[in-house]
């Protein structure tokens, strides 16, 4: 069986192994984790013909540099507008190439995006916790954060010449200035004027940004009721407001319960693109009804399914990006 061994020359913060997520354990207080941008993670694996839950490396704005010590393996990078340096060439993310012994692969931030994904045509060996290699950043459980000097092994490493080439980046993978939200479930804790202020002007993402969530800077969303609500389950995309009136959008490693009111919830189909915003970017919120959110989710699911079906074909058979 072929094998490729990689040495980590450099790894920035939040660079870790992720799979599709640890499902079914939130009732026990265990976050699902998984990729911050699920679409890009799936695109990288699908472009290589991998299963939808194969471990990959999630790369933050800190970047990653690896050296191929032995073997060869075809890899894919998808997500954001990152810059790749490989075999003396510089290219953008959303591509499939082959890494050979003696070569270096460097992935660094480019013009847009906060996260990109490095997948391999083979099985990236990774620790598992509760049947998942997804890394929970706070505890380190799962595949774990990458560190300088670490060696990575890809078993059943494959060379896919027919898959080398560009991966179309779908329009809906890019961050946009406004995301859809459903108000509530605790919008009653805020005055009508406060809710209108939340929807009227954009907020700025702050540097208080990690896999648990991102704090926003903008209009103060001060609750009008005492914060005596009992803790309750929280979902990814909840816009939680603390007593100081500062909202936080909860992301992949969010806590499973919380006692602060949620003024709104970002609809799930918009969360991947939201996660690609960088600190200091502006983001606005547009209220939709639950029925509109469901319609939006169904449409996005259909578009995503068509896109990934196209990516599953060899490079010469891939269609152009869907609208």
N, C-alpha and C positions, 0 to 999 in steps of 0.2 A: 504494500500500500504506500503511495507517495505521501510525502510529508514536507511541509515548508516551515521553517523556523525563523521568526522575526525577533530582532532585538529593539527594544524601545530606547531610542536615543534621546527623546524629549517628549514630555506629555504635559500639557497645560492643565489648569484646574478644571474639574468636572469632565475630564476625558475618562470614559468608563465603558465597560461592556454592558450592552443592553440586548434583551430579546423583546418579544412583543408585549411582555408584561406578566405580572403575577396575578392571575385572575382568581376570584372566589375566596379571598382571604380578608377582605375589608371588614367583614363582620367580626373578625378576631383582632382588629386593630392594625392590620398589615396593609400598607399602601400597595397599589398595583405596580407602581414605578413604570418601567418601560420607556420607550423613546419619547422625547419632548416633541418631535415631529414624526408622527407615526407613518404618514404618507411617504416621506423621504426614506425612512428606514425600510419600508416595504418595497419601494422602488429599487433600492440598492440590492436587496436580496433577490427580488423577482428578475432583475436584469441578468442575474447570474444563473437563473434556474433553480435557486434555492427555495426551501420551504418558507412559509410566511412567518415562522417563529425561530429562525436560525440566529444565533448570537452574532452581533456585529459590534463595532466600536462607535460609540457616540462621541463626536469631537466638538468641543466648545470653541469659543473665540481664542482660547489659549493655544490651540493648534496641536499637532502631533507630528513627530518625525520617527520613522522606523527604518531599520536596515534589515535586508533579507540576508540571513546568515547562511541558509542552505535551502535547496529546493527551488521550486517556482510555483506560483499560484496566480490565477486571474482574480482581479479585485474590481469592485465597483465603488464609486463615491457618489453619493446623491444627497442633496440638501444645501440650501443657501447658495451664495455666490462665492464659495471658497476657491482658493488658488492651490493647485497641485503642482509640485515639482517632482518629476520622475524621469530617470534615464536621460538627463540632460535637456528635458523639455519642460515647458511651463504651460499649463492648461487650466481650464475651469473645472469645477465639480460637475456632476452629472455626466460621468464618463465611466467606461470599462476599459481597463488596461491589464497587463500582466507584469508581475513583479518577479524578478529572477535573482538568484544568488549574487551577492556583491552590489546590488542596486539599493539606492536609498529612495524612500517615499516620504515627502514632506507635504503636509496639508496645513494651510494657514488661512486666516480670514481674508476675504476679498471685499467686494463692494457691498454685499448685502447678506443678511442672515446671521443667526447666532449658533446654529447647529448643523453639522453634516454627519454622514454615516459612511463608515468604511466596512464593507462586507467582502467576504472571501468565497471563492468557489471551492468549498470544502467545509469542514467542521472546525470552527474555532474552539479550541479546548478552553473551557471556562468552568469555574466553580458554580454550583447550583445551590439554591436555597428554596425550599418549598417548591421543588420541581421547576424552578425558573432560574435563568442566568441573569435576569434583570437586576441591575445594581440599585439598591436603595442608598442614596448618597449619604444620608445622615448616619446610618449604621454601618455602611460598607458591605452589608450582606449581598450575596449574589456574585456575579462575575468579578466585581470589584473595580476600583479605580486603577488606571494604568500609572506606573511610576518608571522613572528613568532606570535603565539597567535590567528591567524585567524582560523575560523572554516569552514570546507567544508562539504556540504551536497550532498549525492548521493541518489536521489529519485529512486523509482522502483528498489532498490538494489536487485541483484539476486545472488544466490549461484549456480555455475555451476561445480558440481563435475566432470562431463564428460569432462570438458575443462582444468582441472588442469594438469600441466605437462610442459615439455619443448616446446618452440617455436623454430623450426629450424631457424638458422641465415643464410640467403643466402650469398654466397660468394660475390655477388655484393653489399652487404651492408657495406663491410669493406673498409676502406680507402686504397688507393694504391698510389705508388710513382709517377704516371703520369696520367694526365687527358687530354682528347681530347678538342681541341679548334678549332673554325673557326676564321681565321684571320679577323680583321676589326670589325666594319665598318669604323674605321679611321686609319687603318694601314698606310695609305698614309702620315700621320703626322710624320712618323718615317723613318729613313734611313733603307736601306736593312740590313746593318750591325747590327742595333739595333734590328730589327725583328729577325734576326738570333741569336743574343745574348739571346733574350727572349726565344727562343726555344731550345737553346743549353745546358744551364746549369740550374739546379734546383734552386728554390727560397725557402727561409725559411719563414714560417708564423711567424709574430711578435705577441707581446702581445697586439697590437692595433687590437683587435678582438672582435666584438660583433655581434648582429643580423643584423646590417646594412651591415657589410662587414669586411674584414681582409686585412691589409696592409702587403705587402711582402717585404722581404729584399733580395737583390741580385744585379744583373747587373742594372746599371742606364739606364732607358729607356727614355732618354731626347728627347723630340719632336724637330724636325728640322723646324717646321712651327710655326708661332705665334698662340697663343691660342685664336683665335678670332671667333671660330665657335659658332653658336647660340645654346642655350639649345635645347635638343631633348629628346625624350623618352628613358628610360633606361630599360634594362631587367635584371632579375636575372642571374648572371653569367658573367656580363660584367666585363672585366679587364680594369678598368679606370686608366689613368695615369695623375697625376697632373703635374704642371710645374716643380716640383723638380725631376721628373723622377721616382718617387716611384709608383709602381702599387698597385691597390686595387681591390680585387675580391668582387663584390657586392652580397649580400646575401638576406635573406628573407625580411628584413625591409628596403631594399634599397629605396633611394629617387626615385621619378617617372621621373624626368628629370635632365639633367646635361649638362654642357658645356665643360667638359674635354674630350679629345679624348679617344676612346676605342681601344686598340691595338688588342684585341681579345675578344671572348666570349666563356666561358666554355659551352660545349654542355649540355643540360638539364639533360640527363640520368646520367651524372657524378657528378651532384651537391650534391646529398644526401651524397655520399661517401666522396666528398671533404669536406663537412661540418663536418665530423667526425674527420678530422685532428685536432691536438692540436697545440697551439703556440709552435714554434721552430721546428715543423716537416718540412721536405723538400718535395717540390712538383715540378714536372716538367710538361711541357706543350708540347703536340704533336699536330701539325697542321693536320687537316683533311679537306676535301672539304665539301661544303654544302650537296652534295649528300651522302657522307659517313656519315655525321652527322644524316641525316634523316634515313638512313638504321640502324644506331646504335640505334636511338630512337625507331624505330619500333621493333627491336629485344628486347630491354630492356622492352618495354611495354608488349610484348607477354610473356616474362619471368616473369615479375611482376604479370601479370594477372593469370598465372598458379600458381605462388607461393601463392598469396592471396586466390585463389580458394581452395588450399589445406589447408590453415590456417583457412578457414571458417568452416571446418569440426571439429568434436570433436577431442580431443587429440589422441585417438587411431586410428583415420583415417587420420592423417597428414602424408604426404610423407616426405622423406628426402629432404634436401635442394637442389634446382636446381643449376646447374653449370653455 
